[in-house]
Amino acid sequence: MINNNLESNFISAVVYVRNNEVNIIDFIEKINEYLKGLFSKYEIICVDDASEDNSILQIKKLELNKSFNMVTIVEMSYFQGLEASMSAGVDIAIGDFIYEFDNCLIDYDLSLIGDVYNKSLSGFDVVSAVCDNGSWTSKLFYKIFNCSKKIQNNISSDRFRIVSRRCINRIRMMSTQIAFRKAMYANSGLQISEVSYKSNSNKKIKNKSVDYNTNLAIDSLILFTDIGYKAAVALSFIMMLFISFEIVYLLLDYFNGVTIEGYTTIMVVMSICFFVLFALLAVIIKYLSIILNISFTKNKYMIKNINKLNCNKGEQK
């Protein structure tokens, strides 16, 4: 029997999974229970980013749980990181609104899931659940990002978000390669908002790849801010100052008849100039590598398998 008090919009919940065998079942069960009490039609999509534990086996156990509506497992061919994996899940989602859970940590009251949905109904295409007491590294990154951004909206470190189908379609029209989803959403021209909360847990998000997060942060700063340009200009200016100083120094020595004195200083200044030069070249090379990767990479991601769990098979006659 259909409960007419439930929301009629079809909802997709995309969950990123990476070595979460300990808490994945509890996370999905809680999300499912809340979605079932709020929406008449929904699906849960678990994207496993080449987990090295038994996360997949744990999720497949949900097939024995009749309380679930629809669960899909997307297995990535190899570790491809959060952005590519979540893009794979969002691409197969069919919901009018899509929840994006970038991790399996629940440090909030589940009613927050409904709060961001209700906020989106008031005219916002992207609504994020932002934790007030996030990590200092995330706060530092987003502070730098927002101060140097080329996009119209600020972004924050969030636990999850809801995105409208209109926003997803617009992003696909803007680019086939999505380097950083939150920046793309903020640059979509649509209305975005936040719902803040205080964490009720001291647990940390595990299984983060430091190298991946560092590369993502650098790429995002270069693609969506003008910090790379500012750095290149600053380095060029510094080099110009050092070269000007060296020219003046050499002229003074020449007119004073000094030919050897100051040789060490000259070498130091030249070393600094070469350092700045190579730093400038590194910025340029990084720009070019990102452009080449976006322009010539055909596959956004590689999927190994998509498996839809038949959770209601026990009820079939």
C-alpha positions in Angstrom: 0.0 0.0 0.0 1.3 3.4 -1.0 1.5 6.0 1.8 0.2 9.2 0.3 2.0 11.2 3.0 5.4 10.3 1.5 7.2 12.5 -0.9 6.5 11.6 -4.6 9.9 12.7 -6.0 12.1 9.8 -7.0 15.3 9.9 -4.9 18.7 8.4 -5.6 21.3 8.0 -2.8 24.8 7.5 -4.2 27.3 6.3 -1.5 31.1 6.2 -1.9 32.6 3.0 -0.5 36.3 2.4 0.1 37.4 -0.2 2.6 34.3 0.3 4.8 33.5 -3.3 5.7 33.1 -2.5 9.4 30.4 0.2 9.1 29.0 0.0 5.6 26.0 -2.2 6.6 25.0 0.1 9.6 25.4 3.1 7.4 23.2 1.8 4.5 20.6 0.4 6.9 20.2 3.8 8.6 20.0 5.7 5.4 17.5 3.2 3.9 15.3 3.4 7.0 15.1 7.1 6.9 14.6 7.3 3.1 11.8 4.7 3.4 10.0 6.9 5.9 10.3 10.0 3.8 10.0 9.0 0.1 7.7 6.6 -1.7 10.3 5.8 -4.4 14.0 5.7 -3.9 17.2 3.8 -4.8 20.6 3.3 -3.1 23.7 3.1 -5.3 26.9 1.9 -3.6 30.0 2.7 -5.6 32.9 0.5 -4.5 36.2 2.1 -5.4 38.3 -1.1 -5.6 38.1 -1.8 -1.8 40.8 -4.1 -0.5 38.6 -5.5 2.2 35.2 -7.3 2.2 33.0 -4.2 1.7 31.4 -5.7 -1.4 30.5 -9.0 0.4 29.0 -7.0 3.2 26.8 -5.0 0.9 25.6 -8.1 -0.9 24.3 -9.4 2.3 21.6 -6.8 2.0 19.9 -9.0 -0.6 18.6 -11.0 2.3 17.0 -7.9 3.9 13.4 -7.4 2.6 13.2 -4.0 4.0 15.3 -2.5 1.2 13.8 -1.1 -1.9 16.5 -1.0 -4.6 20.2 -1.4 -4.1 22.8 -1.2 -6.8 26.5 -2.0 -6.5 28.9 -0.3 -8.9 32.4 -1.9 -8.8 35.2 0.3 -10.1 37.9 -1.5 -12.1 40.7 -0.1 -10.0 41.1 2.7 -7.5 40.0 5.9 -9.2 39.3 8.3 -6.4 36.2 9.9 -5.0 35.4 12.2 -7.9 35.5 9.6 -10.7 33.7 7.0 -8.6 30.9 9.3 -7.5 30.5 10.5 -11.1 30.0 6.8 -12.1 27.2 6.5 -9.5 25.5 9.7 -10.4 25.6 8.8 -14.1 23.4 5.7 -13.5 21.2 7.3 -10.9 17.6 8.0 -12.1 16.3 10.2 -9.3 14.7 13.6 -9.5 17.1 14.5 -6.7 20.4 12.8 -5.9 22.0 12.5 -2.5 25.7 12.3 -2.6 27.3 10.6 0.4 31.1 11.0 0.0 31.8 8.8 3.0 30.1 6.4 5.4 30.4 8.5 8.5 27.1 9.5 10.3 28.0 12.3 12.8 24.6 14.0 12.4 21.0 13.4 13.3 19.3 11.6 10.4 16.7 14.3 10.3 19.4 16.4 8.5 18.7 14.3 5.4 15.2 15.6 5.4 16.3 19.1 6.2 18.5 19.5 3.1 15.7 18.0 0.9 13.2 20.5 2.3 15.7 23.3 1.7 16.1 22.2 -1.9 12.4 22.4 -2.4 12.5 26.1 -1.5 14.4 26.9 -4.7 17.9 25.6 -4.3 19.4 23.1 -6.8 22.3 22.1 -4.5 22.1 22.0 -0.7 25.0 20.8 1.4 25.1 19.5 5.0 28.1 21.5 6.4 29.8 20.5 9.6 30.6 23.5 11.8 33.6 21.7 13.4 35.4 20.3 10.3 39.2 19.6 10.1 41.6 22.5 10.0 43.1 21.3 6.7 39.7 21.3 5.0 39.0 24.8 6.4 42.3 26.0 5.1 41.8 24.6 1.6 38.3 26.1 1.2 39.4 29.4 2.6 42.2 29.6 0.0 39.8 28.3 -2.7 37.0 30.8 -1.9 39.5 33.8 -1.7 40.9 33.0 -5.1 37.9 31.4 -6.9 36.6 32.3 -10.4 33.2 30.8 -9.6 30.3 32.8 -8.3 29.5 30.8 -5.1 31.5 29.8 -2.1 31.9 26.2 -1.2 32.5 24.5 2.1 33.6 21.2 3.6 30.4 19.2 3.7 29.4 15.7 4.9 26.8 15.1 2.1 24.6 17.1 -0.3 21.5 16.8 -2.4 21.6 17.8 -6.1 18.6 18.3 -8.4 18.3 16.6 -11.8 18.4 20.0 -13.4 21.8 20.7 -11.9 23.2 17.3 -13.0 22.0 17.8 -16.6 23.5 21.3 -16.7 26.9 20.0 -15.4 26.9 17.3 -18.1 26.3 20.0 -20.7 29.2 22.1 -19.3 31.9 19.4 -19.4 32.4 15.7 -19.9 35.3 15.7 -17.4 34.3 16.6 -13.8 37.5 17.3 -11.9 35.8 18.6 -8.7 32.0 18.2 -8.4 31.4 20.8 -5.8 33.2 23.5 -7.8 31.2 22.5 -10.9 28.0 22.8 -9.0 29.0 26.2 -7.7 29.8 27.3 -11.2 26.6 26.0 -12.7 24.7 29.3 -12.4 22.1 27.7 -10.2 21.1 28.5 -6.6 23.1 26.6 -3.9 22.7 26.7 -0.2 23.9 25.0 3.0 22.5 23.6 6.2 24.9 23.7 9.1 25.2 21.2 11.9 27.6 20.3 14.8 29.1 16.9 14.7 27.9 14.5 17.4 30.8 12.1 17.0 34.6 12.1 17.4 35.2 9.6 14.7 37.4 10.4 11.8 36.9 9.6 8.1 39.2 6.7 7.4 40.8 5.4 4.2 41.7 8.8 2.8 44.4 8.8 0.2 46.8 11.6 1.0 48.3 11.7 -2.5 44.9 11.7 -4.2 43.5 14.4 -2.0 46.6 16.5 -2.5 46.5 16.2 -6.2 42.8 16.9 -6.2 43.3 20.0 -4.2 46.1 21.3 -6.5 44.1 20.5 -9.6 41.0 22.2 -8.2 42.9 25.3 -7.2 44.4 25.6 -10.7 41.2 24.8 -12.6 38.7 26.8 -10.6 40.7 29.7 -9.1 43.3 32.2 -10.4 45.8 31.2 -7.8 48.1 29.6 -10.4 48.1 32.8 -12.5 48.8 34.9 -9.4 51.6 32.6 -8.4 53.1 32.8 -11.9 52.9 36.6 -11.8 54.4 36.8 -8.3 57.3 34.5 -9.2 58.0 36.5 -12.4 58.0 39.7 -10.4 60.4 38.2 -7.8 62.7 37.0 -10.6 62.6 40.5 -12.1 63.6 42.1 -8.8 66.5 39.7 -8.3 67.8 40.3 -11.8 67.5 44.0 -11.5 69.4 43.9 -8.2 72.1 41.8 -9.8 72.4 44.2 -12.8 72.8 47.2 -10.4 75.3 45.3 -8.3 77.4 44.3 -11.3 77.3 47.9 -12.6 78.5 49.3 -9.3 81.3 46.8 -9.2 82.3 47.6 -12.7 82.5 51.4 -12.1 84.3 50.8 -8.8 86.9 48.6 -10.5 85.9 45.5 -8.6 86.0 42.3 -10.6 86.1 39.4 -8.1 84.5 40.7 -4.9 80.8 39.7 -4.6 81.2 36.5 -6.6 79.4 34.5 -3.9 76.5 36.9 -3.8 76.2 36.7 -7.5 76.0 32.9 -7.4 73.4 33.0 -4.6 71.2 35.5 -6.6 71.6 33.4 -9.7 70.6 30.3 -7.8 67.5 32.0 -6.5 66.6 33.2 -10.0 66.9 29.7 -11.4 64.8 28.3 -8.6 62.1 30.9 -9.4 62.4 30.1 -13.1 61.8 26.4 -12.5 59.0 27.0 -10.1 57.4 29.2 -12.8 57.9 26.4 -15.4 56.4 23.9 -12.9 53.2 26.0 -12.7 53.0 26.2 -16.5 53.6 22.4 -16.9 50.9 21.7 -14.3 48.4 23.8 -16.3 49.3 22.0 -19.5 49.1 18.6 -18.0 45.6 19.3 -16.7 44.5 20.7 -20.1 45.9 17.6 -21.9 44.2 15.2 -19.5 40.8 16.9 -19.8 41.1 17.2 -23.6 42.4 13.8 -24.5 41.1 11.4 -21.9 38.1 9.7 -23.4 37.0 7.6 -20.4 35.8 9.5 -17.3 36.1 6.3 -15.3 36.3 2.5 -15.7 33.6 0.3 -14.2 34.2 -3.4 -13.6 30.6 -4.5 -12.8 27.1 -3.2 -12.0 25.1 -5.5 -9.8 21.5 -4.8 -8.8 20.5 -6.6 -5.6 17.1 -8.3 -5.6 16.2 -7.4 -2.0 12.5 -8.2 -2.4 12.9 -11.7 -3.9 11.7 -13.3 -0.8 8.3 -11.6 -1.3 7.9 -12.7 -4.9 5.4 -15.4 -5.7 
